[in-house]
Amino acid sequence: RTCLPRTHSFTCIGRPSFQVTCASNTMADKANRLLEDRARQAEALQHSCAFSQAEIKQTLRARARYEYALKRRRSTAAIFGRYIKFEVDLYDIWRMRQAAAEPLASNNVTTRGFMTRNILYLFQRALQQFRGNVGLWLEFATFSYSHASYRLLSEILSQALQFNPDCAGLWAFVAILEYRQRGDISAARRLLLRGLRSCDYCPGIALVQSLAFSGN
């Protein structure tokens, strides 16, 4: 069983190093860097032989359409969700093809860095606008967990609770994750108690606490 390191407990929820900020100049700088990254990424994908030239062109056109949709009208969480799914699916396809082709390690690492940075940046853009969308936070957490980015996972969930302290389901999710991954039942109980205080006593959290942890 893969366990979270002891330093990544969710019980010490404070100000995480991962921050969703409102600085427009920072986001503009990131957007410019992303465009430069994508130009280099297209070249890296071509050299990796994981995608054909036609597939690379199709990928660039799809990204342009998503970016246009986000700028042409008021952005919605659904548009970001589809865009993120596209990038995650693309990354999964790349990983499968790379595993079969056994590419050069240097190109493999470079391309992986480009693709994961695209996904992380999209999540940051989406959450900057939709901080109250718990589903987006959980998708971000799931992606981080599936790629064993446990430090980032801890920061994501900490900040999700900062912006959504009255979401009972989020408190329950973090408490259950704490118990399942670290086996720390005392920490999980403390998280549930904090959730009860933040949510003015939610029956759902109380039920999770009684069913999951009362026998231990």
N, C-alpha and C positions, 0 to 999 in steps of 0.2 A: 504494500500500500504506500502511495506517495503522500507524505505528510508535509505540511507547511513548516518551515523552520520556526524555531521557537521565537525568533525575533520579529516574526510577522503576525503576531496575535492581533485580533481585531478589538481587544478589550481596551486598548489605549488609544481610543479614537480622538485625535486632536486635529491639528492643522497639517494635512498631508503635503509632501513635497510636490506631488502631481496636482496642478491647479488648473481649473477652468477659469480663465481670466476674461476680462472685457476689453482689453487693450487692443483697439483696432489696428494700430500701427504694428503691433506684434503679429497679429493675424495676417496683415498684408505682407510682412517680411516672410512669414511662413509660407504664404501662398506663392511668393516669388521663388523661394527655395524649392518648393514642391514642383513648380513648372520646370526648373532646371534639373531637378532629380528625375523627373519623368522622361526628359529628353535623354539623359544618361541611361535611365532604366530601359528605354526602348532599345538602345544599343546593346546593353547587357543581355536583354532577352534574346536578341538576334544572335549574339555570340554563343549563348548557352544552348541554342538549337532546341529549346523546349517548346517554342512556338514558331509557326511559319510566318513568313513576311505578311501574308494576308491576315493571319490571326492578330499580329501586332497592330496592323493598321485598323482592324476592327475594334481592338481594345482601345486604341487612342480615340477613335470616333465615338465609342460608347462613353468614355470619360468626358469628352467634350460635350456630349448631349446632357449628361448629368450636371456638369458645371453650368451649362446654359440654363437648365431647368431651375437650378438654385438661384441664379441671378435674375432670370427673366420675370419671375413672379415671387410672391412671398414664400419663403422656404417653409417646408413642412417636415415633420419628423418622418413621415412616410417616404418622402423623396430621399432623405438621408439614409433611411433604412434600406431602401432598394440599392442605393449607391454602395453602401457598406457591404451588403450581401454580394454584389457584383465583385467587389475587390477581394472579399474573403473566398468566394468561389474560384476566382482567378488564381489566388495564392495556393489554394488546395490543388488545383489542376497542375500548377507549376511544380509543387512538391512531389506529386505522384510521377510526373514525367521525369523530373530530375532523379528521383530514386531509381527509376528504371534505366536511365541513361548513364548514371554515375559520372557526373561532370567534374571538371576541375574544381578543387575546393575553393580557390580564391574567387572564381566567378560565382560559385554557389553562394558564398557568404555575402558577396556584394549585392547580388540580386535579391536575396532574402531580406537584406537590410532595406533596400528600396521598397519592396512590397509591403513589409510589415509597417514601415514608416507611413506609407499611404493610408493604411487601415487605421493606425493610431491617430493620425491627423484628422481623418474624417470623423472619428468618434469625438475628438476634441471640438471640432467645428460644430457638430450636431449638439453636443451637450452645452456648448456656450449659449446656444439659443433655447434649448429645451432642458433646462436643469431639473425641471419637475417631472420629466418623463422617466419613470422608474424602469420601464422596459428597456430603454436605451442603456441605462446604467448597467442593468443585468446582462445585456448582450455584450457590453464592453468587458464586464467581469468574466463572462463565460469564455470570450476569446482569450483573455489573459490567462485564465486557468488552463485552457486546453493547450496553451503553448508554454506552460510551466513558468509563466512570468509572475511568480508569487509576490514579489515586492510590489509590482505594479497593481496586482489584484488587491492587495491590502490597501493601497492608496486610493484606488477607485472606489472601493466599498466605504472607506472612511469618508471620502468626499460626498458620495451618494447620500450617506446619512446626514452629513452637514446640511445639504440642500433639501433633504426630504426627511426631517426628523420625526414627522408624524405619520410616516408610512409603516404600518404595523408589519406588513408582509416583508419589507426590507429588513427590519430588525430580526424577524424570525429566520429569514434566509441566512443572514450573517451569523446568527447564533448556531444554527444547524451546521453551517460550514465549519465554524470553529470547532464544534464537537466532532464532526466526522473526519476532518483532516488532521486535527491535533489531539483529539481524544481528551480535551480539557473540559470536563463537564462543569467545573466551577466557573470557568470563564464564560461558557455558554449561558449559564444561569444568570451571571452578572449582566450579560448583554440583554437578555430577555427582561430583566428587572429595569434596566435603563429604558428599554423600549416601552414598558408599561408606564413608566413615569412620563416619557415624552408623548405618548399617545393617550394620556388621561385614562389609563387602564382599558386596554383593548382586550375583549374576550378572546380574540383569535390568538394573541400572544400568550395569554393565560392558559389557553387550551394546549398550545404547543408545549409550554413548560410542564404542564401536568402530565401529558401523555408521553412526551419524549424523555423527560429527565426526572420525573418523580420517583421512579423505581431505582435510581442509582444513588 
